[in-house]
Amino acid sequence: MSFSATTPEAPRPVLWRWIQFVLDAGAWTLAILVAVVLRYELTEQTLTPNGVAAFSLLAILCQAVVGFSMALYQGRYSFGSFEEARLLVSVTLIVATILVLLSTFLGFSLQIPRSTGVIAFPFAALFMAASRYAKRMFVESRQKPGENAQQALVYGAGFLGSNLVTRMMQDPKSPYYPAGFIDDDPAKKHLRVSSVQVLGTGEDLPEIIRRTRSTALILAFASADAAFIRGVSDRVAGLGVKVLVLPPLKDMLGGGAHSVTDFREVAVEDLIGRRPVDIKVEEIAGYITGKRVLVTGAGGSIGSELCRQIHPFAPAELIMVDHDETALQATQISLTGRGLLDGRDTVLVSIRDAEGLTRVFRDRRPEVVFHAAALKHAPLLQQYPAEAWKTNVVGTLNVLRAAEAVGVEAFVNVSTDKAAAPTTVLGHSKRMAERLTAWMAGRTGRRYVSVRFGNVMGSRGSMLPLFSEQIRTGGPVTVTHPEVTRFFMTIPEACQLVIQAGAIGSGGEVLILDMGEPVRILDVAERMIAMSGKDIDVVFTGLRPAEKLHEDLVDPDVADVRPLHPKISHATSSGIAPDRLDYDRWLAECARTEEAMIEAQVQEETELSHEAVPGSGAA
């Protein structure tokens, strides 16, 4: 949500500038009178009123010449700002210097002491500053939020918080009225910004919320970490307060639509974790800019975001491939604002169609390929393993062979954490895709790599949309096991690191993205329920066949080596030639790991049940 602000920086009418000059002229006249009185130490002296008037006219004339020449009356700065104060002092000092010089030569005839200009200088500056400050106070008093604005607390009295409060106090249409600041810095205990005071620290939140009757809490931090947001959310739970966050600082400064007032309610992504990604732009630009780039699965959540992030690097051509025409149209609209599907940027073909895929590659001759097309719903593929084989294994081989035929320079295969020590059909199929990519890297000697990461928040197949829908319909929310954990990453973060991996990976490597700490799914479900404000039950359905309790990103026997990027580990994969592919043997391996996983789950549950019974277990 956002609101507009009418600030003192808005262009001022010419009339206001002339009024300000008239006030400055009056300030000099008054300052000279005070200076003369102080010069004679408040004693009666015979003065020539005409001399004082003439000297005042000289001061006004000098103020006009110097002030207009230095753009003091051009509306360049807002009233009462530090920038205008600096310029005002400079102009006043120059005028005072001129007056001292004039009084040296004309003072005797005008009966004006030579020190008048020196004494008048601070008073003139003070009077002119006072008129500007009064104008600013008047403008701001008329721009406060209206009576319908909700009381809000702003957490953080730093640059962003102060700027936000100033904007809110100057906007009559602001939906929120800042009732006070919250800040954990003891040095800011009595700080006031635009008459808004720091009322206490985060520990005092419940009491301050009740006292101010606030209905919103705005976190004025450019990138608040998940642990902090969770702590604040827990502290205000049950108080009827919406927690709002600001967009990342890079979005506010990037020239886009985001600004310091575009805050939104806390989402589950904020509670799980939103880690900034330090991408090396020069490396990415080096292998994408000016190249023909092809993305398979361009209509999917990962593929479409890859297209959106590749587009700003100005590839010579961005070729979006998918077998879903509606999804392709959605991606095209997000990039160009139009979805006519009549250009060469969208290609409708299935990766299962080897012949059709080869024709596309020979016609368009891509130089960089991101292979994101895949089937990824683990439970469904567990029932239909042949579909996983046809798309994730044979489909990947088709893309690799088409890429080899036209000499693709860089190939990035998007994989999954389920390929590490795989137990499911999905994991085994993606592991086979990694091995085929490694084989092709050895065959071509080019940069063909795989990138592995876990659950992506908001992607199709993620559990978060499922939880949201279950909560919307009144529940219950289904969780497989109370202790199950998964790694999470946002779609933009994952795609940024996928693109980065394509720049730093060596042929045949599997690059594993750092997903941070695993998150307990039950915690996510409970937080989403709490955010909804509904009373919804959680039902445990049990782990599905071959499903792990905890996922791995790296195989147990592989070292975590990060030579080039702090969030990307490098591992090697044993390649497998296409002539060694055997569906029946692969299917048997999937069945063996599934049986072993089921046996391990049964044994674990038996041990847990024995521990729960007093007196059971070994003596």
C-alpha positions as CSV (number, residue, x, y, z in Angstrom):
1,M,0.0,0.0,0.0
2,S,1.2,3.5,-0.6
3,F,0.1,7.1,-0.3
4,S,1.1,10.3,-2.0
5,A,2.7,13.2,-0.1
6,T,2.5,16.9,-0.8
7,T,5.8,18.1,0.5
8,P,7.3,21.6,1.0
9,E,9.6,20.6,-1.9
10,A,6.6,21.1,-4.3
11,P,7.0,24.0,-6.7
12,R,5.9,27.3,-5.0
13,P,4.0,30.1,-6.8
14,V,6.0,33.1,-7.8
15,L,3.8,35.2,-5.4
16,W,5.2,33.3,-2.4
17,R,8.8,34.1,-3.5
18,W,8.0,37.8,-3.6
19,I,6.3,37.6,-0.3
20,Q,9.4,36.0,1.1
21,F,11.5,38.8,-0.3
22,V,9.3,41.4,1.3
23,L,9.6,39.6,4.6
24,D,13.4,39.5,4.2
25,A,13.4,43.2,3.5
26,G,11.5,43.8,6.7
27,A,14.0,41.6,8.5
28,W,16.9,43.8,7.4
29,T,15.0,47.0,8.4
30,L,14.2,45.6,11.8
31,A,17.8,44.2,12.2
32,I,19.3,47.6,11.4
33,L,17.1,49.4,13.9
34,V,18.1,46.9,16.6
35,A,21.7,47.2,15.6
36,V,21.7,51.0,16.0
37,V,19.9,50.8,19.3
38,L,22.5,48.3,20.6
39,R,25.4,50.3,19.2
40,Y,24.4,53.2,21.4
41,E,23.8,50.9,24.4
42,L,20.1,51.7,24.6
43,T,20.8,55.4,25.4
44,E,19.1,58.3,23.7
45,Q,21.1,59.5,20.7
46,T,20.3,62.1,18.0
47,L,19.8,60.0,14.9
48,T,18.7,61.0,11.4
49,P,15.7,58.9,10.6
50,N,16.4,59.6,6.9
51,G,19.9,58.0,7.4
52,V,18.4,54.9,8.9
53,A,15.9,54.6,6.2
54,A,18.5,55.2,3.5
55,F,20.8,52.5,5.0
56,S,17.9,50.1,5.2
57,L,17.1,50.7,1.5
58,L,20.7,49.9,0.7
59,A,20.4,46.7,2.7
60,I,17.2,45.8,0.8
61,L,18.8,46.5,-2.5
62,C,21.9,44.4,-1.7
63,Q,19.6,41.6,-0.5
64,A,17.7,41.7,-3.8
65,V,20.8,41.6,-5.9
66,V,22.7,38.9,-4.0
67,G,19.6,36.9,-3.1
68,F,18.3,36.6,-6.7
69,S,21.7,36.1,-8.2
70,M,22.3,33.1,-5.8
71,A,18.8,31.7,-6.4
72,L,17.6,32.2,-2.9
73,Y,14.2,33.1,-4.3
74,Q,14.0,30.6,-7.1
75,G,12.2,27.9,-5.1
76,R,15.2,25.6,-5.2
77,Y,15.0,24.4,-1.6
78,S,12.1,23.7,0.8
79,F,11.3,26.3,3.5
80,G,13.1,25.7,6.7
81,S,15.5,23.0,5.3
82,F,19.2,22.8,6.1
83,E,20.1,23.5,2.5
84,E,18.1,26.7,2.5
85,A,19.6,27.7,5.9
86,R,23.1,27.4,4.5
87,L,22.3,29.5,1.5
88,L,20.5,32.0,3.6
89,V,23.5,32.5,5.9
90,S,25.8,32.9,2.9
91,V,23.6,35.5,1.3
92,T,23.2,37.4,4.6
93,L,26.9,37.3,5.3
94,I,27.7,38.8,1.8
95,V,25.1,41.5,2.2
96,A,26.5,42.4,5.7
97,T,30.0,42.6,4.3
98,I,28.8,45.0,1.6
99,L,27.0,47.1,4.2
100,V,30.1,47.4,6.3
101,L,32.0,48.6,3.3
102,L,29.3,51.1,2.4
103,S,29.1,52.4,6.0
104,T,32.8,53.0,5.9
105,F,32.4,55.5,3.1
106,L,28.9,56.8,3.6
107,G,28.4,56.3,7.3
108,F,29.4,59.9,8.2
109,S,27.0,61.5,5.8
110,L,24.2,59.1,6.9
111,Q,25.1,59.3,10.6
112,I,25.2,55.5,10.7
113,P,28.0,53.8,12.8
114,R,30.4,51.6,10.8
115,S,29.6,48.6,13.0
116,T,25.9,48.6,12.2
117,G,26.3,46.0,9.4
118,V,28.3,43.7,11.7
119,I,25.7,43.9,14.5
120,A,22.7,43.6,12.2
121,F,24.0,40.5,10.5
122,P,23.0,37.8,13.1
123,F,19.6,39.5,13.7
124,A,18.8,39.7,10.0
125,A,19.7,36.0,9.6
126,L,17.6,35.1,12.7
127,F,14.6,37.1,11.6
128,M,14.7,35.7,8.0
129,A,15.1,32.1,9.3
130,A,12.2,32.6,11.7
131,S,9.8,33.7,8.9
132,R,10.8,30.6,6.9
133,Y,10.3,28.3,9.8
134,A,6.9,29.8,10.6
135,K,5.9,29.3,7.0
136,R,7.0,25.6,7.2
137,M,5.1,25.1,10.4
138,F,2.0,26.6,8.8
139,V,2.3,24.3,5.7
140,E,2.9,21.2,7.7
141,S,0.0,21.9,10.1
142,R,-2.4,21.9,7.2
143,Q,-1.0,18.7,5.7
144,K,-1.4,16.3,8.7
145,P,-3.3,13.0,8.1
146,G,-7.1,13.3,8.3
147,E,-9.4,12.2,11.1
148,N,-10.0,8.8,9.6
149,A,-6.2,7.9,9.7
150,Q,-5.4,4.9,11.9
151,Q,-2.9,5.2,14.8
152,A,0.4,3.6,13.8
153,L,3.7,3.0,15.5
154,V,6.9,3.2,13.5
155,Y,9.6,0.7,14.6
156,G,13.0,2.4,13.9
157,A,13.8,6.1,14.2
158,G,16.7,6.0,11.7
159,F,16.8,7.4,8.2
160,L,13.9,5.4,6.8
161,G,11.7,5.8,9.9
162,S,12.3,9.5,10.1
163,N,11.7,10.0,6.4
164,L,8.5,7.8,6.6
165,V,7.1,9.8,9.5
166,T,7.8,13.1,7.8
167,R,6.0,11.9,4.7
168,M,3.0,10.6,6.7
169,M,2.7,13.9,8.6
170,Q,2.7,15.9,5.4
171,D,0.0,13.9,3.6
172,P,-3.7,14.6,4.4
173,K,-4.6,11.4,2.6
174,S,-2.2,9.2,4.6
175,P,-4.1,6.1,5.9
176,Y,-2.0,6.1,9.1
177,Y,-1.1,8.7,11.7
178,P,2.2,8.2,13.4
179,A,1.5,7.9,17.1
180,G,5.1,7.4,18.0
181,F,8.4,5.7,17.3
182,I,9.8,2.5,18.7
183,D,13.6,2.2,18.8
184,D,16.0,0.0,20.7
185,D,18.8,2.6,20.7
186,P,18.9,4.2,24.2
187,A,20.5,7.3,22.7
188,K,17.2,8.0,20.9
189,K,15.0,7.8,24.0
190,H,13.8,11.4,23.8
191,L,14.1,12.0,20.1
192,R,11.3,13.8,18.2
193,V,10.9,13.8,14.4
194,S,8.1,16.0,13.0
195,S,6.7,16.3,16.6
196,V,6.6,12.4,16.8
197,Q,8.4,11.1,19.9
198,V,10.3,7.9,20.6
199,L,8.0,6.2,23.1
200,G,10.1,3.2,24.1
201,T,11.9,0.0,22.9
202,G,10.6,-3.3,21.4
203,E,10.2,-4.7,24.9
204,D,7.6,-2.0,25.7
205,L,5.5,-2.7,22.6
206,P,2.4,-4.3,24.2
207,E,2.1,-1.5,26.7
208,I,2.7,1.3,24.1
209,I,0.2,-0.3,21.7
210,R,-2.5,-0.3,24.4
211,R,-1.7,3.2,25.5
212,T,-1.7,4.7,22.0
213,R,-4.5,2.4,20.7
214,S,-2.4,1.8,17.6
215,T,-3.7,-0.6,15.0
216,A,-0.6,-0.9,12.9
217,L,3.1,-1.3,13.5
218,I,5.4,-0.3,10.6
219,L,8.9,-1.9,10.6
220,A,11.1,0.9,9.1
221,F,14.0,-1.3,8.1
222,A,15.2,-1.8,4.6
223,S,15.9,-5.5,5.1
224,A,14.7,-6.8,8.5
225,D,15.8,-10.4,9.0
226,A,13.3,-13.2,9.6
227,A,14.2,-13.8,13.2
228,F,13.5,-10.1,14.1
229,I,10.2,-10.1,12.2
230,R,9.1,-13.3,14.0
231,G,10.0,-11.8,17.3
232,V,8.0,-8.7,16.7
233,S,5.0,-10.7,15.4
234,D,5.0,-12.9,18.4
235,R,5.3,-9.9,20.7
236,V,2.2,-8.2,19.3
237,A,0.2,-11.4,18.7
238,G,-3.4,-11.0,20.0
239,L,-3.3,-7.2,20.2
240,G,-5.1,-6.6,17.0
241,V,-2.2,-4.9,15.3
242,K,-1.1,-5.3,11.7
243,V,2.6,-5.6,11.2
244,L,3.8,-3.8,8.0
245,V,7.2,-3.9,6.3
246,L,8.9,-1.7,3.8
247,P,10.2,-2.9,0.4
248,P,13.9,-3.7,0.1
249,L,16.2,-0.7,-0.1
250,K,17.4,-1.7,-3.6
251,D,13.8,-1.5,-4.8
252,M,13.2,1.9,-3.3
253,L,16.4,3.3,-4.8
254,G,16.2,1.4,-8.1
255,G,14.0,3.9,-9.8
256,G,11.0,1.6,-9.9
257,A,7.5,2.0,-8.5
258,H,8.6,1.3,-4.9
259,S,9.1,4.1,-2.5
260,V,9.5,4.6,1.2
261,T,5.7,4.6,1.6
262,D,5.0,1.4,-0.3
263,F,4.7,-0.8,2.8
264,R,2.7,-4.0,3.0
265,E,1.6,-6.5,5.5
266,V,4.0,-9.2,6.7
267,A,3.9,-12.3,4.5
268,V,5.0,-15.8,5.4
269,E,8.1,-15.3,3.2
270,D,9.2,-12.6,5.7
271,L,8.8,-14.9,8.6
272,I,10.7,-17.8,7.0
273,G,13.5,-15.6,5.8
274,R,14.5,-13.2,3.1
275,R,18.2,-13.2,2.5
276,P,19.8,-10.6,0.3
277,V,21.8,-12.1,-2.6
278,D,25.1,-10.5,-3.6
279,I,25.3,-11.2,-7.3
280,K,28.3,-10.2,-9.3
281,V,26.7,-8.3,-12.2
282,E,29.9,-8.1,-14.3
283,E,30.2,-11.9,-14.4
284,I,26.5,-12.3,-15.4
285,A,26.7,-9.6,-18.1
286,G,29.8,-11.3,-19.5
287,Y,28.0,-14.4,-20.6
288,I,24.4,-13.2,-21.2
289,T,24.6,-9.7,-22.6
290,G,24.5,-9.8,-26.4
291,K,23.9,-13.5,-26.5
292,R,21.0,-15.6,-27.7
293,V,19.5,-17.1,-24.5
294,L,16.9,-19.9,-24.4
295,V,14.9,-20.9,-21.4
296,T,12.9,-24.1,-21.2
297,G,9.9,-24.2,-18.9
298,A,9.6,-20.5,-19.4
299,G,5.9,-20.6,-18.4
300,G,6.7,-22.1,-15.0
301,S,7.4,-20.2,-11.7
302,I,11.2,-20.6,-12.0
303,G,11.4,-20.3,-15.8
304,S,9.3,-17.2,-15.9
305,E,11.3,-15.5,-13.2
306,L,14.5,-16.5,-14.9
307,C,13.2,-14.7,-18.1
308,R,12.4,-11.6,-16.1
309,Q,15.9,-11.5,-14.5
310,I,17.7,-12.3,-17.7
311,H,15.8,-9.6,-19.7
312,P,17.6,-6.5,-18.0
313,F,21.0,-7.9,-19.0
314,A,20.1,-7.2,-22.7
315,P,20.5,-10.6,-24.4
316,A,20.6,-10.4,-28.2
317,E,17.5,-12.6,-28.1
318,L,15.5,-14.2,-25.3
319,I,13.7,-17.4,-26.5
320,M,11.0,-18.7,-24.1
321,V,10.1,-22.4,-24.6
322,D,7.2,-24.2,-23.0
323,H,4.4,-26.6,-24.0
324,D,1.8,-24.6,-22.0
325,E,0.6,-21.8,-24.2
326,T,-1.3,-20.0,-21.4
327,A,1.8,-20.0,-19.2
328,L,3.9,-18.7,-22.1
329,Q,1.5,-15.8,-22.6
330,A,1.6,-14.9,-18.9
331,T,5.4,-14.7,-19.0
332,Q,5.3,-12.6,-22.2
333,I,2.9,-10.2,-20.6
334,S,5.1,-9.8,-17.5
335,L,8.0,-8.9,-19.7
336,T,6.5,-6.8,-22.5
337,G,3.1,-5.8,-21.2
338,R,1.5,-7.5,-24.2
339,G,0.5,-11.2,-24.8
340,L,-0.2,-11.5,-28.5
341,L,2.0,-14.6,-28.8
342,D,2.8,-13.5,-32.4
343,G,6.6,-12.9,-32.0
344,R,9.7,-15.0,-32.1
345,D,10.2,-14.7,-28.4
346,T,7.7,-17.5,-27.5
347,V,8.1,-21.1,-28.8
348,L,5.5,-23.8,-28.2
349,V,7.2,-27.2,-28.0
350,S,7.6,-30.0,-25.5
351,I,11.0,-31.2,-24.4
352,R,9.7,-34.7,-24.9
353,D,9.6,-34.0,-28.7
354,A,13.2,-34.5,-29.6
355,E,12.7,-33.8,-33.3
356,G,10.7,-30.6,-32.7
357,L,13.2,-29.4,-30.1
358,T,16.1,-30.0,-32.4
359,R,14.4,-27.9,-35.2
360,V,13.9,-25.0,-32.8
361,F,17.6,-25.1,-31.7
362,R,18.8,-25.3,-35.3
363,D,16.5,-22.4,-36.3
364,R,17.3,-20.1,-33.4
365,R,20.8,-21.3,-32.5
366,P,20.9,-20.3,-28.8
367,E,24.3,-19.7,-27.2
368,V,23.1,-20.0,-23.5
369,V,20.4,-22.4,-22.3
370,F,18.6,-22.5,-18.9
371,H,16.8,-25.8,-18.6
372,A,14.0,-25.3,-16.1
373,A,11.3,-27.5,-17.6
374,A,10.4,-30.5,-15.4
375,L,7.7,-32.4,-13.6
376,K,8.1,-31.7,-9.8
377,H,5.1,-32.9,-7.8
378,A,6.8,-35.7,-5.8
379,P,3.7,-37.6,-4.7
380,L,2.2,-37.7,-8.2
381,L,5.4,-38.8,-9.8
382,Q,5.7,-41.5,-7.2
383,Q,2.5,-43.0,-8.6
384,Y,3.4,-42.3,-12.3
385,P,7.2,-42.9,-12.5
386,A,7.1,-43.3,-16.3
387,E,6.1,-39.6,-16.6
388,A,9.1,-38.5,-14.5
389,W,11.3,-40.6,-16.7
390,K,9.9,-39.2,-20.0
391,T,10.2,-35.5,-18.9
392,N,12.9,-35.2,-16.4
393,V,15.3,-37.8,-17.8
394,V,14.6,-38.3,-21.5
395,G,13.4,-34.7,-21.9
396,T,16.6,-33.4,-20.4
397,L,18.6,-35.6,-22.8
398,N,16.7,-34.2,-25.7
399,V,17.5,-30.6,-24.6
400,L,21.2,-31.6,-24.1
401,R,21.5,-33.2,-27.5
402,A,19.8,-30.2,-29.2
403,A,22.2,-27.9,-27.4
404,E,25.2,-30.0,-28.5
405,A,24.1,-29.9,-32.1
406,V,24.3,-26.1,-32.3
407,G,27.3,-25.6,-30.1
408,V,25.6,-24.0,-27.0
409,E,28.4,-22.4,-24.9
410,A,26.8,-22.5,-21.5
411,F,24.0,-24.8,-20.2
412,V,22.4,-24.6,-16.8
413,N,20.2,-27.5,-15.6
414,V,17.9,-26.5,-12.8
415,S,17.8,-29.4,-10.3
416,T,16.5,-29.9,-6.8
417,D,17.7,-30.8,-3.3
418,K,15.8,-34.1,-3.6
419,A,18.5,-35.2,-6.0
420,A,20.9,-35.4,-3.0
421,A,20.8,-39.0,-1.7
422,P,17.6,-39.5,-3.6
423,T,14.7,-41.6,-2.2
424,T,11.7,-40.5,-4.3
425,V,11.1,-40.9,-8.0
426,L,11.4,-37.1,-8.4
427,G,14.8,-37.2,-6.7
428,H,16.0,-40.1,-8.8
429,S,14.9,-38.5,-12.1
430,K,16.5,-35.2,-11.3
431,R,19.7,-37.0,-10.2
432,M,19.8,-38.7,-13.5
433,A,19.3,-35.4,-15.3
434,E,22.4,-34.1,-13.3
435,R,24.4,-37.1,-14.5
436,L,23.4,-36.6,-18.1
437,T,24.4,-32.9,-17.9
438,A,27.8,-33.9,-16.5
439,W,28.3,-36.5,-19.3
440,M,27.5,-33.9,-21.9
441,A,30.0,-31.4,-20.3
442,G,32.7,-34.0,-20.6
443,R,31.7,-34.8,-24.2
444,T,31.6,-31.2,-25.3
445,G,34.2,-29.6,-23.0
446,R,31.8,-26.7,-22.4
447,R,30.3,-25.1,-19.3
448,Y,27.3,-27.5,-18.8
449,V,26.4,-27.4,-15.1
450,S,23.5,-28.3,-12.8
451,V,22.1,-26.1,-10.0
452,R,20.5,-27.6,-7.0
453,F,18.2,-25.9,-4.4
454,G,15.2,-26.7,-2.2
455,N,11.6,-25.5,-1.9
456,V,10.9,-22.2,-3.6
457,M,8.2,-20.1,-1.9
458,G,5.4,-19.2,-4.2
459,S,6.3,-21.6,-6.9
460,R,3.8,-24.0,-8.4
461,G,4.1,-27.1,-6.2
462,S,5.1,-25.3,-3.1
463,M,3.2,-26.1,0.1
464,L,2.6,-22.4,0.9
465,P,-0.1,-21.9,-1.7
466,L,-1.7,-25.1,-0.5
467,F,-1.7,-23.9,3.1
468,S,-3.2,-20.6,2.0
469,E,-6.1,-22.3,0.2
470,Q,-6.7,-24.6,3.1
471,I,-6.9,-21.6,5.5
472,R,-9.1,-19.7,3.1
473,T,-11.6,-22.6,3.0
474,G,-11.6,-23.0,6.8
475,G,-9.2,-25.9,7.1
476,P,-7.9,-28.2,8.3
477,V,-4.3,-27.5,7.4
478,T,-2.5,-30.8,6.5
479,V,1.1,-31.4,7.6
480,T,2.8,-34.7,7.0
481,H,4.7,-34.9,10.2
482,P,5.2,-32.6,13.3
483,E,9.0,-32.7,12.9
484,V,9.4,-32.5,9.1
485,T,11.7,-29.7,7.9
486,R,12.4,-28.2,4.5
487,F,14.7,-25.6,3.0
488,F,13.1,-22.5,1.6
489,M,14.1,-19.7,-0.8
490,T,12.1,-17.0,-2.6
491,I,11.8,-17.3,-6.4
492,P,13.9,-14.2,-7.1
493,E,16.7,-15.3,-4.8
494,A,16.8,-18.8,-6.4
495,C,16.9,-17.4,-9.9
496,Q,19.5,-14.8,-9.1
497,L,21.8,-17.6,-7.9
498,V,20.9,-19.8,-10.8
499,I,22.1,-17.1,-13.2
500,Q,25.2,-16.5,-11.1
501,A,26.0,-20.2,-11.1
502,G,26.0,-20.2,-14.8
503,A,28.8,-17.7,-14.7
504,I,31.1,-19.4,-12.2
505,G,30.4,-23.1,-12.8
506,S,32.8,-25.4,-14.5
507,G,31.7,-28.2,-16.9
508,G,30.2,-31.2,-15.1
509,E,29.8,-29.5,-11.7
510,V,26.7,-29.5,-9.5
511,L,26.3,-26.2,-7.8
512,I,24.3,-26.2,-4.6
513,L,22.7,-23.0,-3.5
514,D,22.9,-22.1,0.2
515,M,19.3,-22.2,1.5
516,G,20.1,-21.2,5.1
517,E,18.7,-23.2,8.0
518,P,15.9,-25.7,7.4
519,V,12.4,-24.6,8.5
520,R,9.9,-26.8,10.4
521,I,6.8,-27.1,8.3
522,L,4.5,-27.1,11.4
523,D,5.9,-23.7,12.4
524,V,5.1,-22.3,9.0
525,A,1.5,-23.7,9.2
526,E,0.9,-22.3,12.6
527,R,2.2,-18.9,11.7
528,M,0.1,-18.7,8.6
529,I,-3.0,-19.7,10.7
530,A,-2.1,-17.0,13.3
531,M,-1.7,-14.4,10.6
532,S,-5.2,-15.3,9.2
533,G,-6.8,-14.7,12.6
534,K,-8.9,-17.9,12.2
535,D,-9.2,-20.9,14.5
536,I,-8.1,-23.7,12.3
537,D,-6.8,-27.2,13.2
538,V,-3.6,-28.8,11.9
539,V,-4.0,-32.5,10.9
540,F,-1.0,-34.8,10.5
541,T,-1.3,-37.1,7.5
542,G,2.0,-39.1,7.9
543,L,5.0,-39.1,5.6
544,R,4.3,-40.2,2.1
545,P,6.1,-43.2,0.5
546,A,9.9,-42.5,0.2
547,E,9.5,-39.0,1.7
548,K,12.3,-37.8,3.9
549,L,11.8,-36.2,7.3
550,H,14.7,-33.8,6.6
551,E,16.1,-33.0,3.2
552,D,19.8,-32.7,2.2
553,L,21.3,-30.2,-0.1
554,V,24.6,-32.1,-0.4
555,D,25.3,-35.8,-0.5
556,P,26.7,-37.1,2.9
557,D,30.1,-37.9,1.5
558,V,30.6,-34.6,-0.5
559,A,32.5,-31.7,1.0
560,D,31.0,-28.3,1.1
561,V,33.4,-26.2,-1.0
562,R,32.6,-22.6,-1.9
563,P,35.6,-21.2,-3.8
564,L,33.9,-18.4,-5.8
565,H,30.6,-17.4,-4.1
566,P,29.7,-17.5,-0.4
567,K,26.2,-18.9,-1.2
568,I,27.2,-21.5,-3.8
569,S,28.9,-24.9,-3.1
570,H,30.6,-26.8,-5.8
571,A,30.4,-30.6,-6.2
572,T,31.1,-33.0,-9.0
573,S,28.7,-35.5,-10.6
574,S,29.5,-38.8,-12.2
575,G,28.3,-38.6,-15.7
576,I,26.2,-41.3,-17.4
577,A,26.1,-41.9,-21.1
578,P,22.7,-42.2,-22.8
579,D,23.4,-45.8,-24.0
580,R,23.5,-46.8,-20.3
581,L,20.0,-45.5,-19.6
582,D,17.6,-48.3,-18.6
583,Y,14.1,-47.5,-17.4
584,D,13.5,-50.9,-15.7
585,R,16.8,-50.7,-13.8
586,W,16.1,-47.1,-12.8
587,L,12.6,-48.0,-11.7
588,A,14.0,-50.9,-9.6
589,E,16.5,-48.5,-7.9
590,C,13.6,-46.2,-7.1
591,A,11.6,-49.1,-5.6
592,R,14.6,-50.2,-3.5
593,T,15.2,-46.8,-2.0
594,E,11.5,-46.4,-1.3
595,E,11.4,-49.8,0.6
596,A,14.5,-48.8,2.5
597,M,13.0,-45.4,3.5
598,I,9.7,-47.1,4.6
599,E,11.6,-49.6,6.7
600,A,13.7,-46.8,8.3
601,Q,10.5,-44.8,9.1
602,V,8.8,-47.9,10.7
603,Q,11.9,-48.5,12.8
604,E,12.1,-44.9,13.9
605,E,8.5,-44.8,14.8
606,T,8.9,-48.1,16.8
607,E,11.8,-46.7,18.7
608,L,9.9,-43.5,19.5
609,S,6.9,-45.4,20.8
610,H,9.2,-47.6,23.0
611,E,10.8,-44.4,24.4
612,A,7.3,-43.0,25.2
613,V,6.4,-46.1,27.3
614,P,7.9,-46.0,30.9
615,G,10.1,-48.9,31.6
616,S,10.5,-50.0,28.0
617,G,13.8,-50.2,26.2
618,A,17.1,-51.9,27.1
619,A,18.0,-52.4,30.7
